[in-house]
Amino acid sequence: MTRFTVAIDGPAAAGKGTISRGVARKFGFQHLDTGLLYRATGRRVLRGEDPVLAAQGLQPDDLFGDDLRSGEVAQSASRVAAIPAVRTALVEFQRAFARRTGGAVLDGRDIGTVICPDADVKLYVTASDKVRAERRYKELAAAGADVTLQSVLADLAERDARDAGRDTAPTKQANDAFLLDTSEMTIQAALSAAVDFVAAVYSRGD
């Protein structure tokens, strides 16, 4: 099997990034965190660039940097992601990655619904608002960010509403996606469930 695409969607801090990286390692697939494309674009906008021009001019080096995980960049990413022309500028990059030989795992907000509606496997990873806020708070606090649990919860709620309510490619579960709620799961258990689901399809070779 030369091509196999895994689409993993879900809201922030649900665990989809960790699960996506784990699935990619397990099967030897390439991994793309599509959120980094929007975060990189959002960071360029914070530096004064036009959103559409920032997306069109994105370079591989833009996908690196510790500040891509900051709350400020995350909010900017969510805002630019609601701009149709920005999404259009980044769609083909993602689809080309998904078609690469050797298998690919893409995680984001609209992979299974818009970017790769014909993906071989689709997962929707989610968790309760409280659990997601606690996870993101610990992550940011460990990185030295000056945040509170309440502010993180408010930021997540704002992003969720914006991502789910935008006119273009709103965040939602694809009808044929496997739902994985990680609220009460360890990361090891969640990854194991995802790997088992992918393996069941991958082994069939269809």
MOFENCOR-V666673 format. One record per backbone hydrogen bond with DSSP energy under -1.0 kcal/mol. CO is the residue of the C=O (numbers start at 1). NH is the residue of the N-H. Records with the same first field share a line. If there is no record, write none. Layout:
CO = NH  NH
This chain:
2 = 102
4 = 104
5 = 121
6 = 106
7 = 123
8 = 108
9 = 125
11 = 14
15 = 19
16 = 20
17 = 21
18 = 22
19 = 23
20 = 24
21 = 25
22 = 26
23 = 27
24 = 28  29
30 = 105
32 = 34  107
33 = 36
34 = 38
35 = 39
36 = 40
37 = 41
38 = 42
39 = 43
40 = 44
41 = 45
42 = 46
43 = 47
44 = 49
45 = 48
50 = 54
51 = 55
52 = 56
53 = 57
55 = 58
59 = 62
60 = 63
61 = 64
65 = 68
66 = 69
67 = 70
70 = 74
71 = 75
72 = 76
73 = 77
74 = 78
75 = 79
76 = 80
77 = 81
80 = 83
83 = 86  87
84 = 88
85 = 89
86 = 90
87 = 91
90 = 94
91 = 95
92 = 96
93 = 97
94 = 98
95 = 99
97 = 100
100 = 103
103 = 30
104 = 6
105 = 32
106 = 8
107 = 34
108 = 10
110 = 114  115
111 = 116
116 = 119
121 = 7
122 = 178
123 = 9
124 = 180
126 = 182
128 = 132
129 = 133
130 = 134
131 = 135
132 = 136
133 = 137
134 = 138
135 = 139
136 = 140
137 = 141
138 = 142
140 = 145
141 = 144
145 = 147
148 = 152
149 = 153
150 = 154
151 = 155
152 = 156
153 = 157
154 = 158
155 = 159
156 = 160
157 = 161
158 = 162
159 = 163
160 = 164
161 = 165
162 = 166
163 = 171
174 = 177
178 = 124
180 = 126
182 = 185
186 = 190
187 = 191
188 = 192
189 = 193
190 = 194
191 = 195
192 = 196
193 = 197
194 = 198
195 = 199
196 = 200
197 = 201
198 = 202
199 = 203
